[in-house]
Amino acid sequence: MSSGDYSRSTQPTRVAALRAQLAGTPAPGMLAYVDAEPTGWLGFGPRNRVERLVRSRTIPKVDDVAVSRHIQSTQRAAGSTAPPHT
């Protein structure tokens, strides 16, 4: 979903898009745990699955070699109740 599509979408549409992404292979990322509590997220995967990167003029595709991208990471200190920071 492009950023424009995201901005114009409804929450149910975004939830459906996220569920579709999570059902795909390879997985779109990993969760980090501390004492069985999720404390972080690292989003990654094939570049061609992120429309913002596919259409990017800042980071253009330079060849046909398959590449992966690291798109997001969030983390929270163990025991903290504050929301994670990106």
Buried (B, 14 or more C-beta within 10 A) or exposed (E): BEEEEEEEBEEEEEEEBEEEBEEEEEEBBEEBEBEEEEBBBBBBBBBEBBBBBEEEEEEEEEEEEEEEBEBEBBBBEEEEEEEBEE
